Amino acid sequence: MHHLDGVNVNPTPIVAGENVTIEYDGLLTDSGAEEVYLHAGVGEGETWEDVKTIRMNRTPQGTWKTTVRLNTTDKFNFCFKDSAENWDNNEGYNWSYDIHETEHYN
């Protein structure tokens, strides 16, 4: 499990076509957010494609969790927001992970 700034991404490395679970316990959790959303897209640079905003589920531990399936080898980019439009974007850098083709890990 990869843990960075209150964010867990599992499994890493990310392989195209597999389910990836993102767990969040950061700034928005600390400020008492009632709902947290994963805002995610794929691609290099500032322009994300296939952008989705997904409501995350609260865990019994008080963290937020959701699972996505990534059918691409583009870079996976994401940040978080709450229902009051407060954002946690990793101080402007967002979170970004490479997605690998399956044959590299067979």
ROTORTI-896502 format. One record per residue: residue number from 1; residue in one letter; x, y, z of N, C-alpha, C in turn. Coordinates in Angstrom, 3 decimals. Layout:
REM residues N
SITE   pos   code        n_u        n_v        n_w       ca_u       ca_v       ca_w        c_u        c_v        c_w
SITE   NUM      a          X          Y          Z          X          Y          Z          X          Y          Z
...
This chain:
REM residues 106
SITE   pos   code        n_u        n_v        n_w       ca_u       ca_v       ca_w        c_u        c_v        c_w
SITE     1      m      0.848     -1.187      0.000      0.000      0.000      0.000      0.885      1.238      0.000
SITE     2      h      0.551      2.173     -0.867      1.335      3.403     -0.992      0.628      4.491     -0.187
SITE     3      h      1.319      5.087      0.748      0.700      6.102      1.600      1.434      7.416      1.429
SITE     4      l      0.689      8.462      1.077      1.294      9.767      0.833      0.277     10.841      1.181
SITE     5      d      0.591     11.686      2.145     -0.268     12.829      2.461     -1.716     12.428      2.727
SITE     6      g     -1.928     11.359      3.480     -3.295     10.949      3.786     -4.001     10.256      2.646
SITE     7      v     -3.261      9.820      1.630     -3.856      9.145      0.474     -3.211      7.767      0.315
SITE     8      n     -4.046      6.734      0.232     -3.576      5.388     -0.071     -4.089      4.982     -1.439
SITE     9      v     -3.211      4.425     -2.267     -3.598      3.895     -3.565     -3.156      2.437     -3.577
SITE    10      n     -4.089      1.534     -3.834     -3.797      0.117     -3.719     -4.512     -0.661     -4.821
SITE    11      p     -3.868     -1.491     -5.617     -2.429     -1.779     -5.533     -1.612     -0.779     -6.347
SITE    12      t     -0.343     -0.639     -5.990      0.625      0.040     -6.847      1.757     -0.932     -7.084
SITE    13      p      2.381     -0.964     -8.253      2.055     -0.101     -9.385      0.675     -0.415     -9.968
SITE    14      i      0.074      0.588    -10.597     -1.251      0.437    -11.203     -1.087     -0.226    -12.570
SITE    15      v     -1.896     -1.251    -12.800     -1.870     -1.963    -14.077     -3.183     -1.704    -14.808
SITE    16      a     -3.097     -1.398    -16.104     -4.288     -1.106    -16.911     -5.286     -2.256    -16.827
SITE    17      g     -6.565     -1.913    -16.669     -7.628     -2.903    -16.644     -7.922     -3.478    -15.273
SITE    18      e     -7.159     -3.095    -14.262     -7.396     -3.602    -12.910     -8.108     -2.557    -12.059
SITE    19      n     -8.800     -3.040    -11.022     -9.443     -2.142    -10.077     -8.403     -1.559     -9.131
SITE    20      v     -8.546     -0.272     -8.861     -7.640      0.431     -7.965     -8.477      1.102     -6.888
SITE    21      t     -8.105      0.906     -5.641     -8.823      1.526     -4.529     -8.049      2.738     -4.031
SITE    22      i     -8.758      3.853     -3.928     -8.178      5.090     -3.399     -8.829      5.350     -2.054
SITE    23      e     -8.000      5.535     -1.043     -8.497      5.847      0.302     -7.923      7.191      0.714
SITE    24      y     -8.794      8.038      1.247     -8.416      9.414      1.561     -8.677      9.726      3.029
SITE    25      d     -7.679     10.314      3.669     -7.818     10.771      5.054     -6.935     12.003      5.206
SITE    26      g     -7.386     13.103      4.632     -6.544     14.301      4.593     -7.258     15.533      5.077
SITE    27      l     -6.907     16.644      4.461     -7.382     17.977      4.829     -8.897     18.057      4.991
SITE    28      l     -9.641     17.501      4.038    -11.106     17.612      4.075    -11.694     16.792      5.220
SITE    29      t    -11.075     15.641      5.503    -11.511     14.830      6.644    -11.307     15.618      7.935
SITE    30      d    -10.122     16.237      8.039     -9.776     16.999      9.246    -10.721     18.174      9.469
SITE    31      s    -11.262     18.740      8.380    -12.153     19.893      8.532    -13.618     19.474      8.627
SITE    32      g    -13.875     18.173      8.791    -15.223     17.700      9.083    -16.147     17.569      7.890
SITE    33      a    -15.606     17.245      6.732    -16.432     17.102      5.524    -17.504     16.031      5.724
SITE    34      e    -18.716     16.333      5.271    -19.801     15.355      5.371    -19.814     14.403      4.183
SITE    35      e    -19.302     14.871      3.058    -19.163     14.023      1.877    -17.841     14.387      1.215
SITE    36      v    -17.169     13.385      0.648    -15.932     13.631     -0.088    -16.061     12.964     -1.452
SITE    37      y    -15.584     13.664     -2.465    -15.641     13.183     -3.852    -14.234     13.063     -4.416
SITE    38      l    -14.015     12.004     -5.173    -12.785     11.847     -5.941    -13.006     12.519     -7.295
SITE    39      h    -12.143     13.464     -7.642    -12.204     14.130     -8.941    -10.992     13.638     -9.713
SITE    40      a    -11.223     12.875    -10.798    -10.126     12.163    -11.442    -10.220     12.232    -12.949
SITE    41      g     -9.068     12.112    -13.591     -8.997     12.038    -15.039     -7.687     11.404    -15.449
SITE    42      v     -7.501     11.253    -16.753     -6.266     10.666    -17.253     -5.629     11.595    -18.272
SITE    43      g     -4.308     11.461    -18.413     -3.582     12.239    -19.402     -2.403     12.965    -18.796
SITE    44      e     -1.578     13.496    -19.670     -0.386     14.243    -19.243     -0.744     15.721    -19.107
SITE    45      g     -0.070     16.402    -18.212     -0.187     17.850    -18.137     -1.487     18.341    -17.506
SITE    46      e     -1.834     19.565    -17.854     -2.961     20.252    -17.216     -4.320     19.761    -17.706
SITE    47      t     -4.380     19.232    -18.925     -5.661     18.855    -19.507     -5.938     17.382    -19.241
SITE    48      w     -6.972     17.128    -18.433     -7.355     15.753    -18.125     -8.467     15.321    -19.064
SITE    49      e     -8.465     14.059    -19.433     -9.542     13.491    -20.230    -10.312     12.495    -19.390
SITE    50      d    -11.514     12.147    -19.857    -12.355     11.152    -19.180    -12.527     11.522    -17.696
SITE    51      v    -12.827     12.810    -17.456    -12.903     13.309    -16.079    -14.183     12.822    -15.400
SITE    52      k    -14.036     12.348    -14.177    -15.173     11.865    -13.394    -15.089     12.440    -11.991
SITE    53      t    -16.247     12.685    -11.407    -16.323     13.056     -9.996    -17.162     11.977     -9.316
SITE    54      i    -16.563     11.249     -8.393    -17.175     10.057     -7.793    -17.311     10.264     -6.291
SITE    55      r    -18.532     10.074     -5.776    -18.724     10.184     -4.331    -18.050      9.013     -3.637
SITE    56      m    -17.241      9.316     -2.636    -16.506      8.280     -1.913    -17.339      7.781     -0.735
SITE    57      n    -17.070      6.566     -0.314    -17.784      5.959      0.813    -16.985      6.136      2.092
SITE    58      r    -17.684      6.485      3.169    -17.014      6.637      4.459    -16.776      5.262      5.066
SITE    59      t    -15.587      5.033      5.567    -15.272      3.752      6.202    -15.534      3.855      7.709
SITE    60      p    -15.641      2.704      8.385    -15.816      2.743      9.848    -14.671      3.462     10.563
SITE    61      q    -13.506      3.511      9.931    -12.347      4.199     10.530    -12.398      5.711     10.316
SITE    62      g    -13.410      6.184      9.548    -13.538      7.619      9.323    -12.802      8.120      8.094
SITE    63      t    -12.210      7.203      7.320    -11.571      7.603      6.069    -12.607      7.525      4.951
SITE    64      w    -12.202      7.914      3.749    -13.079      7.884      2.576    -12.444      6.978      1.542
SITE    65      k    -13.275      6.168      0.864    -12.725      5.156     -0.021    -13.606      4.978     -1.248
SITE    66      t    -12.970      4.736     -2.392    -13.693      4.360     -3.604    -12.776      3.526     -4.472
SITE    67      t    -13.367      2.777     -5.393    -12.602      1.929     -6.303    -12.900      2.338     -7.737
SITE    68      v    -11.862      2.448     -8.546    -12.015      2.788     -9.957    -11.284      1.739    -10.791
SITE    69      r    -11.707      1.633    -12.041    -11.043      0.743    -12.992    -10.439      1.623    -14.081
SITE    70      l     -9.176      1.425    -14.363     -8.460      2.272    -15.311     -8.075      1.448    -16.532
SITE    71      n     -8.767      1.699    -17.649     -8.516      0.939    -18.876     -7.669      1.746    -19.839
SITE    72      t     -6.576      2.269    -19.360     -5.713      3.117    -20.166     -4.296      3.017    -19.631
SITE    73      t     -3.333      3.424    -20.424     -1.968      3.536    -19.902     -1.551      4.998    -19.795
SITE    74      d     -2.526      5.918    -19.936     -2.239      7.329    -19.678     -2.015      7.522    -18.180
SITE    75      k     -1.476      8.658    -17.815     -1.260      8.965    -16.403     -2.606      9.168    -15.708
SITE    76      f     -2.742      8.641    -14.490     -3.949      8.757    -13.673     -3.748      9.930    -12.720
SITE    77      n     -4.635     10.932    -12.808     -4.524     12.157    -12.010     -5.783     12.315    -11.167
SITE    78      f     -5.626     12.760     -9.926     -6.823     12.978     -9.117     -6.584     13.966     -7.989
SITE    79      c     -7.710     14.488     -7.493     -7.735     15.313     -6.295     -9.072     15.055     -5.615
SITE    80      f     -9.379     15.808     -4.586    -10.579     15.552     -3.794    -11.323     16.851     -3.538
SITE    81      k    -12.647     16.743     -3.367    -13.440     17.906     -2.959    -14.550     17.434     -2.027
SITE    82      d    -15.103     18.377     -1.277    -16.247     18.033     -0.431    -17.509     18.668     -1.003
SITE    83      s    -18.643     18.450     -0.333    -19.923     18.924     -0.861    -20.042     20.441     -0.818
SITE    84      a    -19.157     21.118     -0.067    -19.167     22.586     -0.009    -18.146     23.197     -0.975
SITE    85      e    -17.653     22.376     -1.928    -16.682     22.835     -2.928    -15.348     23.269     -2.319
SITE    86      n    -14.989     22.706     -1.174    -13.622     22.842     -0.675    -12.793     21.758     -1.356
SITE    87      w    -11.593     22.115     -1.795    -10.765     21.189     -2.560     -9.496     20.831     -1.803
SITE    88      d     -9.028     19.620     -2.002     -7.689     19.222     -1.581     -6.992     18.723     -2.841
SITE    89      n     -6.106     19.547     -3.383     -5.426     19.190     -4.631     -3.929     19.054     -4.407
SITE    90      n     -3.547     18.597     -3.196     -2.133     18.341     -2.897     -1.319     19.620     -3.096
SITE    91      e     -1.844     20.721     -2.564     -1.214     22.036     -2.638     -0.919     22.452     -4.081
SITE    92      g     -1.877     22.118     -4.972     -1.761     22.539     -6.363     -1.127     21.524     -7.294
SITE    93      y     -0.584     20.449     -6.733      0.103     19.471     -7.567     -0.764     18.274     -7.948
SITE    94      n     -1.923     18.116     -7.312     -2.763     16.934     -7.494     -1.963     15.666     -7.173
SITE    95      w     -2.590     14.538     -7.338     -1.903     13.254     -7.194     -1.846     12.628     -8.569
SITE    96      s     -0.746     11.999     -8.904     -0.553     11.497    -10.243      0.194     10.168    -10.202
SITE    97      y     -0.328      9.186    -10.915      0.288      7.853    -10.944      0.394      7.370    -12.377
SITE    98      d      1.502      6.707    -12.683      1.635      6.052    -13.981      0.797      4.783    -13.978
SITE    99      i      0.258      4.442    -15.143     -0.482      3.189    -15.318      0.323      2.333    -16.285
SITE   100      h      0.546      1.088    -15.907      1.419      0.205    -16.672      0.613     -0.819    -17.461
SITE   101      e      1.189     -1.254    -18.573      0.579     -2.343    -19.332      0.819     -3.652    -18.598
SITE   102      t     -0.138     -4.575    -18.718     -0.062     -5.822    -17.959      1.174     -6.642    -18.255
SITE   103      e      1.608     -6.677    -19.502      2.715     -7.600    -19.813      4.013     -7.244    -19.091
SITE   104      h      4.137     -6.014    -18.613      5.341     -5.663    -17.859      5.403     -6.374    -16.512
SITE   105      y      4.275     -6.898    -16.065      4.240     -7.487    -14.719      3.886     -8.961    -14.725
SITE   106      n      3.873     -9.598    -15.908      3.551    -11.027    -15.967      4.746    -11.856    -15.539
